[in-house]
Amino acid sequence: MPRFLTLITLDERTIPAEGHSPEMGERMGALLEEITKAGVMLDTGGLTPSAEGTRLTWSKGKITHTDGPFTETKEVVGGYSICQAKDMAEAVEWSKRFLLVHDEHWTVTAEVRQIVEG
């Protein structure tokens, strides 16, 4: 079965200082348990805030780096998952369900891409 990478991008300005609500945490836990039991989830993780990151860029024959936060970007990668699904449609359906567990004030995007094998 093909594997898919889902990149979760978010607007860090929409994340409450206290983090997610307890209800959102419960919904997320239930979904992660379900997707894991279904044998779809291979790996997942959240990332630290962009303020704690560094970007490296190769351009015009040299490497530059920029320390976060990355103010020129509205959305940043906040997490990822690697899943194994029968096709893109199934991977997209799981990603939709992931988005739906978020509270309404969050702005979250899931980009689903198939991993090239071999």
TIRO-2110 file (N, C-alpha, C; in Angstrom, 1 decimal):
// TIRO-2110
0.8, -1.2, 0.0, N, 1, A
0.0, 0.0, 0.0, CA, 1, A
0.9, 1.2, 0.0, C, 1, A
0.4, 2.3, -0.7, N, 2, A
1.3, 3.5, -0.7, CA, 2, A
1.3, 4.2, 0.6, C, 2, A
2.4, 5.0, 0.8, N, 3, A
2.5, 5.8, 2.0, CA, 3, A
2.3, 7.3, 1.6, C, 3, A
1.7, 8.1, 2.6, N, 4, A
1.5, 9.4, 2.3, CA, 4, A
2.0, 10.3, 3.5, C, 4, A
2.6, 11.4, 3.1, N, 5, A
3.0, 12.4, 4.1, CA, 5, A
2.0, 13.5, 4.1, C, 5, A
1.5, 13.9, 5.3, N, 6, A
0.6, 15.0, 5.5, CA, 6, A
1.4, 16.0, 6.3, C, 6, A
1.6, 17.2, 5.7, N, 7, A
2.2, 18.3, 6.3, CA, 7, A
1.1, 19.2, 6.9, C, 7, A
1.1, 19.5, 8.1, N, 8, A
0.1, 20.4, 8.8, CA, 8, A
0.7, 21.8, 8.9, C, 8, A
0.1, 22.7, 8.2, N, 9, A
0.5, 24.1, 8.4, CA, 9, A
-0.6, 24.8, 9.1, C, 9, A
-0.1, 25.8, 9.9, N, 10, A
-1.0, 26.5, 10.7, CA, 10, A
-0.6, 28.0, 10.9, C, 10, A
-1.5, 28.8, 11.2, N, 11, A
-1.3, 30.2, 11.5, CA, 11, A
-1.0, 30.3, 13.0, C, 11, A
0.2, 30.5, 13.4, N, 12, A
0.6, 30.5, 14.8, CA, 12, A
-0.2, 31.5, 15.6, C, 12, A
-0.7, 32.5, 15.0, N, 13, A
-1.4, 33.6, 15.7, CA, 13, A
-2.8, 33.1, 16.1, C, 13, A
-3.3, 32.0, 15.6, N, 14, A
-4.6, 31.5, 16.0, CA, 14, A
-4.6, 30.5, 17.1, C, 14, A
-3.4, 30.1, 17.6, N, 15, A
-3.2, 29.1, 18.6, CA, 15, A
-3.3, 29.9, 20.0, C, 15, A
-4.3, 29.4, 20.8, N, 16, A
-4.4, 30.1, 22.1, CA, 16, A
-3.1, 29.9, 23.0, C, 16, A
-2.8, 30.9, 23.8, N, 17, A
-1.6, 30.8, 24.6, CA, 17, A
-1.6, 29.6, 25.5, C, 17, A
-2.8, 29.2, 26.0, N, 18, A
-3.0, 28.0, 26.9, CA, 18, A
-3.0, 26.7, 26.1, C, 18, A
-2.9, 26.7, 24.8, N, 19, A
-2.9, 25.5, 24.0, CA, 19, A
-4.4, 25.1, 23.6, C, 19, A
-4.5, 23.9, 23.2, N, 20, A
-5.8, 23.4, 22.8, CA, 20, A
-6.8, 23.2, 23.9, C, 20, A
-8.1, 23.2, 23.7, N, 21, A
-9.1, 23.0, 24.7, CA, 21, A
-9.0, 21.5, 25.1, C, 21, A
-9.5, 21.2, 26.4, N, 22, A
-9.5, 19.8, 26.8, CA, 22, A
-10.4, 18.9, 25.9, C, 22, A
-11.5, 19.5, 25.4, N, 23, A
-12.3, 18.8, 24.4, CA, 23, A
-11.6, 18.4, 23.1, C, 23, A
-10.8, 19.4, 22.6, N, 24, A
-10.1, 19.1, 21.4, CA, 24, A
-9.1, 18.0, 21.7, C, 24, A
-8.4, 18.0, 22.8, N, 25, A
-7.5, 17.0, 23.2, CA, 25, A
-8.1, 15.6, 23.2, C, 25, A
-9.3, 15.6, 23.7, N, 26, A
-10.1, 14.3, 23.8, CA, 26, A
-10.4, 13.8, 22.3, C, 26, A
-10.9, 14.7, 21.5, N, 27, A
-11.2, 14.4, 20.1, CA, 27, A
-10.0, 13.9, 19.4, C, 27, A
-8.9, 14.6, 19.6, N, 28, A
-7.6, 14.2, 18.9, CA, 28, A
-7.1, 12.9, 19.4, C, 28, A
-7.2, 12.6, 20.7, N, 29, A
-6.8, 11.3, 21.2, CA, 29, A
-7.6, 10.2, 20.6, C, 29, A
-8.9, 10.4, 20.5, N, 30, A
-9.8, 9.4, 20.0, CA, 30, A
-9.5, 9.1, 18.5, C, 30, A
-9.3, 10.1, 17.8, N, 31, A
-9.0, 10.0, 16.3, CA, 31, A
-7.6, 9.2, 16.2, C, 31, A
-6.6, 9.6, 16.9, N, 32, A
-5.3, 9.0, 16.8, CA, 32, A
-5.4, 7.5, 17.2, C, 32, A
-6.2, 7.2, 18.2, N, 33, A
-6.4, 5.8, 18.6, CA, 33, A
-7.0, 5.0, 17.5, C, 33, A
-8.1, 5.6, 16.9, N, 34, A
-8.8, 5.0, 15.8, CA, 34, A
-7.9, 4.7, 14.6, C, 34, A
-7.2, 5.7, 14.1, N, 35, A
-6.3, 5.6, 13.0, CA, 35, A
-5.2, 4.7, 13.2, C, 35, A
-4.7, 4.6, 14.4, N, 36, A
-3.6, 3.6, 14.7, CA, 36, A
-4.1, 2.2, 14.7, C, 36, A
-5.3, 2.0, 15.4, N, 37, A
-5.9, 0.7, 15.4, CA, 37, A
-6.2, 0.2, 14.0, C, 37, A
-6.6, 1.1, 13.1, N, 38, A
-6.9, 0.8, 11.7, CA, 38, A
-5.7, 0.4, 10.9, C, 38, A
-4.5, 0.6, 11.5, N, 39, A
-3.3, 0.2, 10.8, CA, 39, A
-2.8, 1.2, 9.8, C, 39, A
-3.4, 2.4, 9.8, N, 40, A
-3.1, 3.5, 8.8, CA, 40, A
-1.9, 4.3, 9.3, C, 40, A
-1.9, 4.7, 10.5, N, 41, A
-0.9, 5.7, 11.0, CA, 41, A
0.4, 5.0, 11.2, C, 41, A
1.5, 5.5, 10.6, N, 42, A
2.8, 5.0, 10.8, CA, 42, A
3.7, 5.8, 11.7, C, 42, A
3.5, 7.2, 11.6, N, 43, A
4.2, 8.1, 12.5, CA, 43, A
3.5, 9.4, 12.5, C, 43, A
3.6, 10.2, 13.5, N, 44, A
3.0, 11.5, 13.6, CA, 44, A
3.8, 12.3, 14.7, C, 44, A
3.7, 13.6, 14.5, N, 45, A
4.4, 14.5, 15.5, CA, 45, A
4.1, 15.9, 15.3, C, 45, A
4.1, 16.7, 16.4, N, 46, A
4.0, 18.1, 16.3, CA, 46, A
5.4, 18.7, 16.3, C, 46, A
5.5, 20.0, 16.0, N, 47, A
6.8, 20.7, 15.9, CA, 47, A
6.8, 21.8, 16.9, C, 47, A
7.9, 22.2, 17.4, N, 48, A
8.0, 23.4, 18.3, CA, 48, A
7.7, 24.6, 17.5, C, 48, A
7.4, 25.7, 18.1, N, 49, A
7.0, 27.0, 17.4, CA, 49, A
8.1, 27.4, 16.5, C, 49, A
7.8, 28.2, 15.5, N, 50, A
8.7, 28.6, 14.5, CA, 50, A
9.8, 29.5, 15.2, C, 50, A
9.5, 30.2, 16.3, N, 51, A
10.4, 31.0, 17.0, CA, 51, A
11.7, 30.2, 17.4, C, 51, A
11.5, 28.9, 17.5, N, 52, A
12.6, 28.0, 18.0, CA, 52, A
13.3, 27.3, 16.8, C, 52, A
12.9, 27.7, 15.6, N, 53, A
13.5, 27.0, 14.4, CA, 53, A
14.5, 27.9, 13.7, C, 53, A
15.1, 27.3, 12.7, N, 54, A
16.1, 28.0, 11.8, CA, 54, A
15.8, 27.5, 10.4, C, 54, A
15.8, 28.4, 9.4, N, 55, A
15.7, 28.0, 8.0, CA, 55, A
17.0, 28.2, 7.3, C, 55, A
17.4, 27.2, 6.5, N, 56, A
18.6, 27.2, 5.7, CA, 56, A
18.1, 27.3, 4.3, C, 56, A
18.8, 28.2, 3.5, N, 57, A
18.4, 28.4, 2.1, CA, 57, A
19.7, 28.4, 1.3, C, 57, A
19.6, 27.6, 0.2, N, 58, A
20.7, 27.5, -0.8, CA, 58, A
20.3, 28.4, -2.0, C, 58, A
21.0, 29.4, -2.2, N, 59, A
20.7, 30.3, -3.3, CA, 59, A
21.9, 31.0, -3.9, C, 59, A
22.1, 31.1, -5.2, N, 60, A
23.2, 31.7, -5.8, CA, 60, A
24.5, 31.3, -5.3, C, 60, A
24.6, 29.9, -5.0, N, 61, A
25.9, 29.3, -4.6, CA, 61, A
26.3, 29.5, -3.2, C, 61, A
25.4, 30.0, -2.4, N, 62, A
25.7, 30.1, -0.9, CA, 62, A
24.5, 29.7, -0.1, C, 62, A
24.9, 29.4, 1.2, N, 63, A
23.8, 29.0, 2.2, CA, 63, A
23.7, 30.2, 3.1, C, 63, A
22.4, 30.6, 3.3, N, 64, A
22.1, 31.6, 4.4, CA, 64, A
21.2, 30.9, 5.4, C, 64, A
21.1, 31.5, 6.6, N, 65, A
20.1, 30.9, 7.5, CA, 65, A
19.4, 32.1, 8.2, C, 65, A
18.2, 31.8, 8.5, N, 66, A
17.3, 32.7, 9.2, CA, 66, A
16.7, 32.1, 10.4, C, 66, A
16.9, 32.7, 11.5, N, 67, A
16.3, 32.2, 12.8, CA, 67, A
14.9, 32.6, 12.9, C, 67, A
14.1, 31.8, 13.4, N, 68, A
12.6, 32.1, 13.6, CA, 68, A
12.4, 33.1, 14.7, C, 68, A
11.3, 33.7, 14.8, N, 69, A
10.1, 33.3, 14.0, CA, 69, A
10.2, 33.8, 12.6, C, 69, A
9.5, 33.2, 11.7, N, 70, A
9.6, 33.5, 10.3, CA, 70, A
8.4, 34.5, 9.9, C, 70, A
8.7, 35.8, 10.2, N, 71, A
7.6, 36.8, 10.1, CA, 71, A
7.1, 37.0, 8.7, C, 71, A
7.9, 36.6, 7.7, N, 72, A
7.5, 36.8, 6.3, CA, 72, A
6.5, 35.8, 5.9, C, 72, A
6.3, 34.8, 6.7, N, 73, A
5.4, 33.7, 6.4, CA, 73, A
4.2, 33.7, 7.3, C, 73, A
3.0, 33.7, 6.8, N, 74, A
1.8, 33.7, 7.6, CA, 74, A
1.6, 32.3, 8.2, C, 74, A
1.8, 31.2, 7.4, N, 75, A
1.6, 29.9, 7.9, CA, 75, A
2.9, 29.2, 8.0, C, 75, A
3.1, 28.3, 9.0, N, 76, A
4.3, 27.5, 9.2, CA, 76, A
3.9, 26.1, 9.4, C, 76, A
4.9, 25.2, 9.1, N, 77, A
4.6, 23.7, 9.4, CA, 77, A
4.6, 23.5, 10.9, C, 77, A
3.5, 22.9, 11.3, N, 78, A
3.3, 22.7, 12.8, CA, 78, A
3.4, 21.3, 13.1, C, 78, A
3.3, 20.4, 12.1, N, 79, A
3.3, 19.0, 12.4, CA, 79, A
3.3, 18.1, 11.2, C, 79, A
3.3, 16.8, 11.3, N, 80, A
3.3, 15.9, 10.2, CA, 80, A
2.7, 14.6, 10.6, C, 80, A
2.3, 13.8, 9.6, N, 81, A
2.0, 12.4, 9.8, CA, 81, A
2.4, 11.6, 8.6, C, 81, A
2.8, 10.4, 8.8, N, 82, A
3.0, 9.5, 7.7, CA, 82, A
2.0, 8.3, 7.9, C, 82, A
1.2, 8.1, 6.9, N, 83, A
0.2, 7.0, 7.0, CA, 83, A
0.3, 6.1, 5.7, C, 83, A
-0.2, 5.0, 5.9, N, 84, A
-0.3, 4.0, 4.8, CA, 84, A
-1.8, 3.8, 4.5, C, 84, A
-2.2, 4.2, 3.3, N, 85, A
-3.6, 4.1, 2.9, CA, 85, A
-3.7, 3.4, 1.5, C, 85, A
-4.9, 2.9, 1.2, N, 86, A
-5.1, 2.2, -0.1, CA, 86, A
-4.9, 3.2, -1.2, C, 86, A
-5.2, 4.5, -1.1, N, 87, A
-5.1, 5.4, -2.1, CA, 87, A
-5.2, 6.8, -1.6, C, 87, A
-5.0, 7.8, -2.5, N, 88, A
-5.1, 9.2, -2.0, CA, 88, A
-6.4, 9.6, -1.4, C, 88, A
-7.5, 9.1, -1.9, N, 89, A
-8.8, 9.4, -1.4, CA, 89, A
-8.9, 9.0, 0.1, C, 89, A
-8.4, 7.8, 0.5, N, 90, A
-8.4, 7.4, 1.9, CA, 90, A
-7.5, 8.3, 2.7, C, 90, A
-6.4, 8.6, 2.2, N, 91, A
-5.5, 9.5, 3.0, CA, 91, A
-6.1, 10.9, 3.2, C, 91, A
-6.8, 11.4, 2.2, N, 92, A
-7.4, 12.7, 2.3, CA, 92, A
-8.6, 12.6, 3.3, C, 92, A
-9.3, 11.6, 3.3, N, 93, A
-10.4, 11.4, 4.3, CA, 93, A
-9.9, 11.4, 5.7, C, 93, A
-8.8, 10.7, 6.0, N, 94, A
-8.3, 10.8, 7.3, CA, 94, A
-7.8, 12.2, 7.7, C, 94, A
-7.2, 12.9, 6.7, N, 95, A
-6.8, 14.3, 7.0, CA, 95, A
-7.9, 15.2, 7.2, C, 95, A
-9.0, 15.0, 6.5, N, 96, A
-10.2, 15.8, 6.8, CA, 96, A
-10.7, 15.6, 8.2, C, 96, A
-10.7, 14.4, 8.6, N, 97, A
-11.1, 14.1, 10.0, CA, 97, A
-10.2, 14.7, 11.0, C, 97, A
-8.9, 14.7, 10.7, N, 98, A
-7.9, 15.4, 11.6, CA, 98, A
-8.3, 16.9, 11.7, C, 98, A
-8.6, 17.5, 10.6, N, 99, A
-8.9, 19.0, 10.6, CA, 99, A
-10.2, 19.2, 11.5, C, 99, A
-11.1, 18.3, 11.3, N, 100, A
-12.4, 18.5, 12.0, CA, 100, A
-12.3, 18.5, 13.5, C, 100, A
-11.3, 17.9, 14.1, N, 101, A
-11.2, 17.8, 15.6, CA, 101, A
-10.8, 19.2, 16.2, C, 101, A
-10.3, 20.1, 15.3, N, 102, A
-9.8, 21.4, 15.8, CA, 102, A
-10.9, 22.3, 16.2, C, 102, A
-10.7, 23.1, 17.2, N, 103, A
-11.7, 24.1, 17.6, CA, 103, A
-11.8, 25.1, 16.5, C, 103, A
-12.9, 25.8, 16.4, N, 104, A
-13.2, 26.7, 15.2, CA, 104, A
-12.3, 27.8, 15.1, C, 104, A
-11.6, 28.3, 16.1, N, 105, A
-10.8, 29.5, 16.0, CA, 105, A
-9.4, 29.2, 15.4, C, 105, A
-9.1, 27.9, 15.3, N, 106, A
-7.8, 27.5, 14.7, CA, 106, A
-7.9, 27.7, 13.2, C, 106, A
-6.7, 28.0, 12.5, N, 107, A
-6.6, 28.0, 11.1, CA, 107, A
-5.5, 27.0, 10.8, C, 107, A
-5.9, 25.8, 10.2, N, 108, A
-5.0, 24.7, 10.0, CA, 108, A
-5.2, 24.2, 8.6, C, 108, A
-4.1, 23.8, 7.9, N, 109, A
-4.2, 23.3, 6.6, CA, 109, A
-3.4, 21.9, 6.6, C, 109, A
-4.0, 21.0, 5.9, N, 110, A
-3.3, 19.7, 5.7, CA, 110, A
-3.0, 19.5, 4.2, C, 110, A
-1.7, 19.3, 3.9, N, 111, A
-1.2, 19.1, 2.6, CA, 111, A
-0.9, 17.6, 2.5, C, 111, A
-1.6, 16.8, 1.7, N, 112, A
-1.4, 15.4, 1.6, CA, 112, A
-0.6, 15.1, 0.3, C, 112, A
0.5, 14.4, 0.4, N, 113, A
1.3, 14.0, -0.7, CA, 113, A
1.8, 12.6, -0.6, C, 113, A
1.7, 11.9, -1.7, N, 114, A
2.2, 10.5, -1.8, CA, 114, A
3.7, 10.5, -1.7, C, 114, A
4.3, 9.5, -0.9, N, 115, A
5.7, 9.3, -0.9, CA, 115, A
6.2, 8.5, -2.0, C, 115, A
7.2, 8.9, -2.7, N, 116, A
7.7, 8.2, -3.9, CA, 116, A
8.5, 7.0, -3.3, C, 116, A
8.2, 5.8, -3.7, N, 117, A
8.8, 4.6, -3.2, CA, 117, A
9.9, 4.1, -4.2, C, 117, A
11.0, 3.6, -3.6, N, 118, A
12.0, 3.0, -4.4, CA, 118, A
12.8, 3.9, -5.2, C, 118, A
END
